[in-house]
Amino acid sequence: MKRYWINEATAELDRAATALEMSVTIDYAITALVMLITVYIFFHIFQNQIEK
């Protein structure tokens, strides 16, 4: 019976870790996207300043 509880706990920890990894990956993706958009906008403004 004890072994069953240990297996359940291990599976639960595994699920939690996977969920955490997914959310961290999504956070990184969103951050990278925001950074890219910001850089893109600044680059465009900068380019317009040079052309004037």
A tleap script that builds the chain and sets N, CA, C and O, in Angstrom:
source leaprc.protein.ff14SB
mol = sequence {
  NMET LYS ARG TYR TRP ILE ASN GLU ALA THR
  ALA GLU LEU ASP ARG ALA ALA THR ALA LEU
  GLU MET SER VAL THR ILE ASP TYR ALA ILE
  THR ALA LEU VAL MET LEU ILE THR VAL TYR
  ILE PHE PHE HIE ILE PHE GLN ASN GLN ILE
  GLU CLYS
}
set mol.1.N position { 0.834 -1.208 0.000 }
set mol.1.CA position { 0.000 0.000 0.000 }
set mol.1.C position { 0.873 1.265 0.000 }
set mol.1.O position { 0.594 2.243 -0.694 }
set mol.2.N position { 1.948 1.204 0.813 }
set mol.2.CA position { 2.836 2.358 0.915 }
set mol.2.C position { 3.460 2.696 -0.448 }
set mol.2.O position { 3.569 3.863 -0.824 }
set mol.3.N position { 3.860 1.656 -1.170 }
set mol.3.CA position { 4.474 1.851 -2.483 }
set mol.3.C position { 3.517 2.605 -3.419 }
set mol.3.O position { 3.950 3.451 -4.201 }
set mol.4.N position { 2.239 2.298 -3.335 }
set mol.4.CA position { 1.233 2.965 -4.172 }
set mol.4.C position { 1.217 4.468 -3.890 }
set mol.4.O position { 1.171 5.283 -4.812 }
set mol.5.N position { 1.257 4.826 -2.589 }
set mol.5.CA position { 1.260 6.238 -2.228 }
set mol.5.C position { 2.495 6.947 -2.764 }
set mol.5.O position { 2.405 8.072 -3.256 }
set mol.6.N position { 3.644 6.294 -2.671 }
set mol.6.CA position { 4.899 6.873 -3.157 }
set mol.6.C position { 4.818 7.093 -4.670 }
set mol.6.O position { 5.219 8.139 -5.180 }
set mol.7.N position { 4.294 6.090 -5.377 }
set mol.7.CA position { 4.142 6.216 -6.826 }
set mol.7.C position { 3.212 7.368 -7.190 }
set mol.7.O position { 3.487 8.124 -8.122 }
set mol.8.N position { 2.103 7.500 -6.449 }
set mol.8.CA position { 1.146 8.587 -6.693 }
set mol.8.C position { 1.801 9.945 -6.473 }
set mol.8.O position { 1.638 10.867 -7.273 }
set mol.9.N position { 2.547 10.053 -5.374 }
set mol.9.CA position { 3.216 11.316 -5.051 }
set mol.9.C position { 4.242 11.674 -6.129 }
set mol.9.O position { 4.352 12.828 -6.541 }
set mol.10.N position { 4.980 10.673 -6.569 }
set mol.10.CA position { 5.996 10.894 -7.613 }
set mol.10.C position { 5.330 11.355 -8.913 }
set mol.10.O position { 5.808 12.279 -9.571 }
set mol.11.N position { 4.223 10.701 -9.272 }
set mol.11.CA position { 3.499 11.072 -10.490 }
set mol.11.C position { 2.971 12.498 -10.379 }
set mol.11.O position { 3.011 13.256 -11.349 }
set mol.12.N position { 2.478 12.862 -9.199 }
set mol.12.CA position { 1.944 14.208 -8.967 }
set mol.12.C position { 3.046 15.253 -9.098 }
set mol.12.O position { 2.850 16.298 -9.718 }
set mol.13.N position { 4.204 14.966 -8.511 }
set mol.13.CA position { 5.356 15.871 -8.616 }
set mol.13.C position { 5.774 16.036 -10.073 }
set mol.13.O position { 6.089 17.137 -10.525 }
set mol.14.N position { 5.770 14.933 -10.789 }
set mol.14.CA position { 6.140 14.943 -12.205 }
set mol.14.C position { 5.199 15.840 -12.997 }
set mol.14.O position { 5.631 16.629 -13.838 }
set mol.15.N position { 3.897 15.707 -12.711 }
set mol.15.CA position { 2.893 16.526 -13.401 }
set mol.15.C position { 3.099 18.004 -13.082 }
set mol.15.O position { 3.026 18.860 -13.964 }
set mol.16.N position { 3.356 18.285 -11.815 }
set mol.16.CA position { 3.566 19.675 -11.395 }
set mol.16.C position { 4.796 20.264 -12.095 }
set mol.16.O position { 4.770 21.403 -12.562 }
set mol.17.N position { 5.869 19.471 -12.161 }
set mol.17.CA position { 7.097 19.933 -12.807 }
set mol.17.C position { 6.856 20.211 -14.287 }
set mol.17.O position { 7.352 21.202 -14.823 }
set mol.18.N position { 6.098 19.341 -14.946 }
set mol.18.CA position { 5.803 19.519 -16.367 }
set mol.18.C position { 4.993 20.786 -16.581 }
set mol.18.O position { 5.269 21.554 -17.502 }
set mol.19.N position { 3.994 21.009 -15.735 }
set mol.19.CA position { 3.160 22.209 -15.841 }
set mol.19.C position { 4.008 23.454 -15.636 }
set mol.19.O position { 3.854 24.446 -16.350 }
set mol.20.N position { 4.913 23.397 -14.650 }
set mol.20.CA position { 5.791 24.520 -14.356 }
set mol.20.C position { 6.695 24.814 -15.550 }
set mol.20.O position { 6.871 25.970 -15.935 }
set mol.21.N position { 7.268 23.759 -16.133 }
set mol.21.CA position { 8.141 23.920 -17.307 }
set mol.21.C position { 7.383 24.575 -18.448 }
set mol.21.O position { 7.904 25.463 -19.123 }
set mol.22.N position { 6.150 24.133 -18.661 }
set mol.22.CA position { 5.332 24.686 -19.745 }
set mol.22.C position { 5.091 26.180 -19.516 }
set mol.22.O position { 5.264 26.985 -20.431 }
set mol.23.N position { 4.692 26.550 -18.292 }
set mol.23.CA position { 4.392 27.950 -18.010 }
set mol.23.C position { 5.657 28.805 -18.123 }
set mol.23.O position { 5.597 29.938 -18.600 }
set mol.24.N position { 6.800 28.268 -17.687 }
set mol.24.CA position { 8.064 29.000 -17.799 }
set mol.24.C position { 8.410 29.206 -19.271 }
set mol.24.O position { 8.836 30.291 -19.668 }
set mol.25.N position { 8.226 28.155 -20.083 }
set mol.25.CA position { 8.508 28.245 -21.517 }
set mol.25.C position { 7.611 29.294 -22.166 }
set mol.25.O position { 8.070 30.091 -22.985 }
set mol.26.N position { 6.319 29.291 -21.794 }
set mol.26.CA position { 5.374 30.258 -22.347 }
set mol.26.C position { 5.775 31.674 -21.923 }
set mol.26.O position { 5.727 32.605 -22.726 }
set mol.27.N position { 6.175 31.831 -20.646 }
set mol.27.CA position { 6.628 33.135 -20.153 }
set mol.27.C position { 7.815 33.640 -20.969 }
set mol.27.O position { 7.854 34.804 -21.368 }
set mol.28.N position { 8.787 32.753 -21.215 }
set mol.28.CA position { 9.961 33.133 -22.003 }
set mol.28.C position { 9.559 33.527 -23.425 }
set mol.28.O position { 10.082 34.493 -23.980 }
set mol.29.N position { 8.626 32.772 -24.007 }
set mol.29.CA position { 8.176 33.055 -25.371 }
set mol.29.C position { 7.504 34.426 -25.439 }
set mol.29.O position { 7.759 35.201 -26.361 }
set mol.30.N position { 6.641 34.724 -24.457 }
set mol.30.CA position { 5.954 36.018 -24.427 }
set mol.30.C position { 6.964 37.144 -24.249 }
set mol.30.O position { 6.892 38.164 -24.935 }
set mol.31.N position { 7.905 36.957 -23.329 }
set mol.31.CA position { 8.935 37.975 -23.074 }
set mol.31.C position { 9.755 38.229 -24.340 }
set mol.31.O position { 10.010 39.378 -24.703 }
set mol.32.N position { 10.163 37.153 -25.006 }
set mol.32.CA position { 10.955 37.283 -26.232 }
set mol.32.C position { 10.162 38.021 -27.304 }
set mol.32.O position { 10.706 38.858 -28.024 }
set mol.33.N position { 8.876 37.706 -27.406 }
set mol.33.CA position { 8.008 38.339 -28.405 }
set mol.33.C position { 7.889 39.836 -28.133 }
set mol.33.O position { 8.007 40.652 -29.047 }
set mol.34.N position { 7.655 40.188 -26.876 }
set mol.34.CA position { 7.544 41.599 -26.495 }
set mol.34.C position { 8.847 42.336 -26.791 }
set mol.34.O position { 8.831 43.458 -27.298 }
set mol.35.N position { 9.979 41.698 -26.472 }
set mol.35.CA position { 11.288 42.302 -26.734 }
set mol.35.C position { 11.468 42.542 -28.235 }
set mol.35.O position { 11.918 43.611 -28.648 }
set mol.36.N position { 11.117 41.548 -29.041 }
set mol.36.CA position { 11.261 41.674 -30.490 }
set mol.36.C position { 10.413 42.808 -31.032 }
set mol.36.O position { 10.880 43.605 -31.845 }
set mol.37.N position { 9.157 42.884 -30.581 }
set mol.37.CA position { 8.260 43.943 -31.041 }
set mol.37.C position { 8.821 45.308 -30.642 }
set mol.37.O position { 8.823 46.239 -31.447 }
set mol.38.N position { 9.297 45.429 -29.405 }
set mol.38.CA position { 9.863 46.691 -28.913 }
set mol.38.C position { 11.068 47.104 -29.757 }
set mol.38.O position { 11.171 48.253 -30.186 }
set mol.39.N position { 11.973 46.160 -29.988 }
set mol.39.CA position { 13.161 46.438 -30.798 }
set mol.39.C position { 12.752 46.852 -32.211 }
set mol.39.O position { 13.322 47.785 -32.777 }
set mol.40.N position { 11.769 46.162 -32.777 }
set mol.40.CA position { 11.280 46.451 -34.125 }
set mol.40.C position { 10.742 47.879 -34.207 }
set mol.40.O position { 11.058 48.619 -35.139 }
set mol.41.N position { 9.919 48.259 -33.212 }
set mol.41.CA position { 9.334 49.603 -33.195 }
set mol.41.C position { 10.433 50.659 -33.057 }
set mol.41.O position { 10.447 51.650 -33.787 }
set mol.42.N position { 11.363 50.435 -32.102 }
set mol.42.CA position { 12.451 51.394 -31.900 }
set mol.42.C position { 13.307 51.518 -33.153 }
set mol.42.O position { 13.739 52.614 -33.511 }
set mol.43.N position { 13.552 50.391 -33.817 }
set mol.43.CA position { 14.352 50.403 -35.036 }
set mol.43.C position { 13.681 51.251 -36.106 }
set mol.43.O position { 14.334 52.023 -36.808 }
set mol.44.N position { 12.353 51.096 -36.219 }
set mol.44.CA position { 11.604 51.877 -37.211 }
set mol.44.C position { 11.664 53.369 -36.894 }
set mol.44.O position { 11.883 54.181 -37.793 }
set mol.45.N position { 11.472 53.737 -35.630 }
set mol.45.CA position { 11.554 55.141 -35.229 }
set mol.45.C position { 12.945 55.689 -35.516 }
set mol.45.O position { 13.094 56.789 -36.048 }
set mol.46.N position { 13.958 54.910 -35.157 }
set mol.46.CA position { 15.346 55.291 -35.362 }
set mol.46.C position { 15.626 55.507 -36.843 }
set mol.46.O position { 16.279 56.478 -37.226 }
set mol.47.N position { 15.123 54.589 -37.679 }
set mol.47.CA position { 15.333 54.668 -39.129 }
set mol.47.C position { 14.668 55.933 -39.679 }
set mol.47.O position { 15.242 56.617 -40.526 }
set mol.48.N position { 13.476 56.241 -39.208 }
set mol.48.CA position { 12.773 57.440 -39.659 }
set mol.48.C position { 13.520 58.701 -39.275 }
set mol.48.O position { 13.540 59.667 -40.037 }
set mol.49.N position { 14.138 58.704 -38.095 }
set mol.49.CA position { 14.920 59.856 -37.638 }
set mol.49.C position { 16.120 60.073 -38.554 }
set mol.49.O position { 16.452 61.212 -38.884 }
set mol.50.N position { 16.769 58.988 -38.965 }
set mol.50.CA position { 17.956 59.081 -39.820 }
set mol.50.C position { 17.568 59.617 -41.214 }
set mol.50.O position { 18.277 60.442 -41.790 }
set mol.51.N position { 16.440 59.136 -41.736 }
set mol.51.CA position { 16.023 59.527 -43.081 }
set mol.51.C position { 15.643 60.996 -43.178 }
set mol.51.O position { 15.729 61.582 -44.257 }
set mol.52.N position { 15.217 61.613 -42.055 }
set mol.52.CA position { 14.789 63.025 -42.084 }
set mol.52.C position { 15.973 63.971 -42.261 }
set mol.52.O position { 15.789 65.188 -42.306 }
savepdb mol mol.pdb
quit
